[in-house]
Amino acid sequence: MRETLVVGAGIAGLVVARELVLQGHRVRVLEAVERAGGQLLRKTIAGIPLDAGAEAFATRGGTVRAYLERLGIADRIVAPLDAPAWLHARTGTTVPLPAVSLLGIPSAPLAEDVVAVVGRRAAWRGMADALLPGPVGAKSATLGELVRRRMGDGILEQLVAPVVEGIHSKHPDELPVSVAPGLVHHLLRENSLARAVMRLRTDAPAGSLVAGLDGGMGLLVDTLLAELDRYGVPIEHGVRVAEVHPDRVVLAVDPDADGDLEAEGEVREGLVVVAAPGLVDPVGGRAATRTATHLMTLVIEAGTDAARALAENPRGTGVLVARGTDVTARALTHVSAKWAWVRRAAAGREVVRLSYESPPSVETARRDAELLLGVSIPATAVAAAEATTWLRAGRVEVDPGILITGEQVAGTGLASVIDHAHRLAETIGAPDSETAAGRGTDPVERTAS
Ligand SMILES: Cc1cc2nc3c(=O)[nH]c(=O)nc-3n(C[C@H](O)[C@H](O)[C@H](O)COP(=O)(O)OP(=O)(O)OC[C@H]3O[C@@H](n4cnc5c(N)ncnc54)[C@H](O)[C@@H]3O)c2cc1C
């Protein structure tokens, strides 16, 4: 039987590899770097094991829970602190986010917690949504256009943009409305965006919109690696693929590891499944833009006034930041307040993680943390600081001639990525039905429709 070559050992690659081996494929994973997991990464900082990439998953649709049940680790699912995140508004004040909202879109534009962020004038403009016919904005190409047309610029820029940028690292004008599944459908039924938000929030299953794993999302990578090991799937590390075809890959030859390929490399034959970004030409030839996210994690020493103040008065799970303020961080997660397992592991220390568009110094992160959390954090109270940089490729439309999965086609987030990888493997099916997966249309799109 010919091999099935999975390119990339991020979460998409690991899921698709596991599902294909269970279907009877002889699977081999090719991974460019020395570790697996991609954007899921555990880093131990000051002795505390922490997620340095994704730290949670969306609970919508129950797809991730169902998959964790398959893996036998659903009993490790944990909910974050049940308190809203806060927002550092353009006015420089820091306030809790509106209680009932979706990606910052309020369900009651004139509520006091909305007025506190955007001011009364912008809140009144938001009320126009209730008077507009349902179809206004329903055909918007982006989430930004939809919110602007229904509720105005103030609510979009001061409330929705900071929340969306904190989650997706993109302005709502750069994201399709599908990032909020069901929103347009309910807008047309309710004739109001605010009521659509209310409907989506009340229809959502009880509990938080996100969940994590006790011990961190690294547990998911460990579990999948153990499964692949059990099923005898080799993962070759340090193997960078330069070129993909449906039935073979060409490896990169880059002895200086400087990114310049020096010759056409070895060819490996097999059924190719791509789970790494940038290898398949996008339709129209436009490469995805790459966005850098710079994280700085600070550990605050136990027993200090700063640690005590942070433990006693956390600002929810953290703070999102509107543009145009005195803070350069885009968001802060109060990790030890958000996750009980981190609080236990930190043993009296406090952990915060800030994200930036350009690399911050430790001093900048410390000052931003002080401003965002309203607590004095002297440099002497910072026990450890750790920087991590991520370079992420955006979503692209690719030529469907090649089997492909992962963030680049599924969209950002573990819920979308795991679901897509799982469904792609089901569509490919057993080795002798490989051809039934067909070529010429995206097999996952076909099963979904
Ligand atoms: C800081 C941060 C926080 C996040 N937080 C969350 C969150 O809380 N919740 C959530 O749901 N999502 C979150 N995400 C997004 C989520 O982590 C990703 O959507 C998901 O992990 C993407 O998985 P993937 O397998 O598609 O891609 P990746 O994880 O990027 O994996 C791709 C793999 O392919 C390998 N590769 C690349 N090129 C080649 C090549 N040429 N040859 C061989 N191998 C190659 C890479 O080394 C990598 O291992 C976060 C992301 C980041 C960076």
The ligand as an SDF file (V2000), in Angstrom:
LIG
                    3D

 53 58  0  0  0  0  0  0  0  0999 V2000
   -0.7790   33.3240   20.2810 C   0  0  0  0  0  0  0  0  0  0  0  0
   -1.9130   32.5140   19.7220 C   0  0  0  0  0  0  0  0  0  0  0  0
   -3.0530   32.3150   20.4860 C   0  0  0  0  0  0  0  0  0  0  0  0
   -4.1110   31.5630   19.9800 C   0  0  0  0  0  0  0  0  0  0  0  0
   -5.1810   31.3530   20.8020 N   0  0  0  0  0  0  0  0  0  0  0  0
   -6.1570   30.5570   20.3820 C   0  0  0  0  0  0  0  0  0  0  0  0
   -7.1970   30.1840   21.2700 C   0  0  0  0  0  0  0  0  0  0  0  0
   -7.1770   30.5540   22.4550 O   0  0  0  0  0  0  0  0  0  0  0  0
   -8.2020   29.4030   20.8020 N   0  0  0  0  0  0  0  0  0  0  0  0
   -8.1980   28.9280   19.5100 C   0  0  0  0  0  0  0  0  0  0  0  0
   -9.1280   28.2160   19.1380 O   0  0  0  0  0  0  0  0  0  0  0  0
   -7.2060   29.2260   18.6430 N   0  0  0  0  0  0  0  0  0  0  0  0
   -6.1890   30.0140   19.0530 C   0  0  0  0  0  0  0  0  0  0  0  0
   -5.1500   30.2880   18.2170 N   0  0  0  0  0  0  0  0  0  0  0  0
   -5.2000   29.7760   16.8310 C   0  0  0  0  0  0  0  0  0  0  0  0
   -4.8910   28.2870   16.7730 C   0  0  0  0  0  0  0  0  0  0  0  0
   -3.7770   27.9950   17.5660 O   0  0  0  0  0  0  0  0  0  0  0  0
   -4.6280   27.8910   15.3100 C   0  0  0  0  0  0  0  0  0  0  0  0
   -5.7690   28.2290   14.5220 O   0  0  0  0  0  0  0  0  0  0  0  0
   -4.3340   26.3980   15.1220 C   0  0  0  0  0  0  0  0  0  0  0  0
   -3.4610   25.9110   16.1230 O   0  0  0  0  0  0  0  0  0  0  0  0
   -3.7600   26.1830   13.7160 C   0  0  0  0  0  0  0  0  0  0  0  0
   -3.4080   24.8350   13.5520 O   0  0  0  0  0  0  0  0  0  0  0  0
   -2.8000   24.3200   12.1600 P   0  0  0  0  0  0  0  0  0  0  0  0
   -2.4300   22.9020   12.3730 O   0  0  0  0  0  0  0  0  0  0  0  0
   -3.7190   24.6550   11.0610 O   0  0  0  0  0  0  0  0  0  0  0  0
   -1.4990   25.2140   11.8860 O   0  0  0  0  0  0  0  0  0  0  0  0
   -0.1290   25.3140   12.6850 P   0  0  0  0  0  0  0  0  0  0  0  0
   -0.3380   25.1450   14.1390 O   0  0  0  0  0  0  0  0  0  0  0  0
    0.4920   26.5910   12.2200 O   0  0  0  0  0  0  0  0  0  0  0  0
    0.7170   24.0720   12.1690 O   0  0  0  0  0  0  0  0  0  0  0  0
    1.3700   24.0360   10.9260 C   0  0  0  0  0  0  0  0  0  0  0  0
    2.5660   23.0920   11.0380 C   0  0  0  0  0  0  0  0  0  0  0  0
    3.1450   22.9370    9.7430 O   0  0  0  0  0  0  0  0  0  0  0  0
    4.5490   23.0150    9.8620 C   0  0  0  0  0  0  0  0  0  0  0  0
    5.0810   23.4820    8.5860 N   0  0  0  0  0  0  0  0  0  0  0  0
    4.9910   24.7270    8.0510 C   0  0  0  0  0  0  0  0  0  0  0  0
    5.5830   24.7600    6.8410 N   0  0  0  0  0  0  0  0  0  0  0  0
    6.0400   23.5230    6.5800 C   0  0  0  0  0  0  0  0  0  0  0  0
    6.7330   22.9270    5.4960 C   0  0  0  0  0  0  0  0  0  0  0  0
    7.0620   23.6430    4.4180 N   0  0  0  0  0  0  0  0  0  0  0  0
    7.0600   21.6150    5.5610 N   0  0  0  0  0  0  0  0  0  0  0  0
    6.7300   20.8780    6.6560 C   0  0  0  0  0  0  0  0  0  0  0  0
    6.0660   21.3880    7.7200 N   0  0  0  0  0  0  0  0  0  0  0  0
    5.7330   22.6900    7.7020 C   0  0  0  0  0  0  0  0  0  0  0  0
    4.7470   24.0300   11.0040 C   0  0  0  0  0  0  0  0  0  0  0  0
    6.0590   23.9040   11.5590 O   0  0  0  0  0  0  0  0  0  0  0  0
    3.6520   23.6180   11.9560 C   0  0  0  0  0  0  0  0  0  0  0  0
    4.0490   22.6070   12.8510 O   0  0  0  0  0  0  0  0  0  0  0  0
   -4.0540   31.0120   18.6810 C   0  0  0  0  0  0  0  0  0  0  0  0
   -2.8990   31.1990   17.9000 C   0  0  0  0  0  0  0  0  0  0  0  0
   -1.8270   31.9220   18.4170 C   0  0  0  0  0  0  0  0  0  0  0  0
   -0.5710   32.0900   17.6060 C   0  0  0  0  0  0  0  0  0  0  0  0
  1  2  1  0
  2  3  1  0
  2 52  2  0
  3  4  2  0
  4  5  1  0
  4 50  1  0
  5  6  2  0
  6  7  1  0
  6 13  1  0
  7  8  2  0
  7  9  1  0
  9 10  1  0
 10 11  2  0
 10 12  1  0
 12 13  2  0
 13 14  1  0
 14 15  1  0
 14 50  1  0
 15 16  1  0
 16 17  1  0
 16 18  1  0
 18 19  1  0
 18 20  1  0
 20 21  1  0
 20 22  1  0
 22 23  1  0
 23 24  1  0
 24 25  2  0
 24 26  1  0
 24 27  1  0
 27 28  1  0
 28 29  2  0
 28 30  1  0
 28 31  1  0
 31 32  1  0
 32 33  1  0
 33 34  1  0
 33 48  1  0
 34 35  1  0
 35 36  1  0
 35 46  1  0
 36 37  1  0
 36 45  1  0
 37 38  2  0
 38 39  1  0
 39 40  1  0
 39 45  2  0
 40 41  1  0
 40 42  2  0
 42 43  1  0
 43 44  2  0
 44 45  1  0
 46 47  1  0
 46 48  1  0
 48 49  1  0
 50 51  2  0
 51 52  1  0
 52 53  1  0
M  END
$$$$
